[in-house]
């Protein structure tokens, strides 16, 4: 029998929640039993000298990827990650996770079952986006976890991905094409909510930092936002993306190139400006434009490999997962990165190797909303030069984002030297 639609389940649960306490406890007993059973079924942490737990959001699959990097490159280290579903309707785009806690399971005894297991098994906890990992994953912050973690002798750190810690006003001042560059009195509900999240996270961060807590960021532009942080590089499956590309057509070999844009958040990626340019070029017969939305991540290698050019964000200035995957696939990548961000790729906080200058320059074509069409016309007009640039992408992605660089940063926290394997 098919499950009832999400809206009906939500309405039914609200009706049950309105019942008197004793009646509600009886009515919800089957649900709570199923929830507890799911929590009990989560895989225990393997035995190891160091045991890292990452959660609870697994943004872009990075929690899982960092856990794998730690296990692969840090001797004597076990790692697990958590993805906690935010609602019954939320999809996670099929990113893998060691622990998946559904919205249903979060109605069970999360703190008593899951939280206590984390306290028993982990030696290190990494809070994604400042959220709690012991329970109440979306409403509570890492601050609520700290007393129990410290009582258990567990080292804890926080990791930020971007919009949850990036002040809208500061970004508007720093970036001429910032999506936040509108008068504050004209902010809509989305911007006001986003800024309130940032304000709350920064308050929690001040408390975390006052206790000497370690702070990590996933992209180098955030070092301008949090100057005392360390950069934990993104991790992508370089072999998978490079392999998919090797089986297809090389970049810019087609008469009419395919240009791909796959915004995770169109409003923050400059998608309006991107589409104005690409749709105009498509109407002129110069390119074929493809926009992706909601595609399961398992299908992304094939889509990226079938593109000649990938246009990432052109307004935020942050190098994200799609950009790195497109480089791994040897595509021509176009995005907006400041000179300062580009200069950090070679080394940061001593964690990454210092490379030859020609190799350290990130092979990404610079563009913003004002220059995007001119840049793309330049790419089409000098295909050989941009094919050569794209050919540097896989080695660059492997050197910086196959997990070894991330493991080196995590090893500095966990107290273990990485091995290259």
Helices and strands as residue ranges (DSSP letters): H 6-17, H 21-27, H 29-40, E 50-55, G 59-61, H 62-73, E 77-84, E 99-101, G 105-107, H 110-110, I 111-115, H 116-121, E 124-128, H 142-151, E 155-160, H 168-174, G 184-186, H 189-210, E 214-217, H 222-225, E 230-231, H 238-246, E 257-261, H 266-269, H 271-283, E 287-291, G 297-299, H 300-305, E 309-311, H 321-328, E 332-335, H 339-343, H 357-360, E 365-366, H 372-381, H 383-391, H 393-401, H 404-414
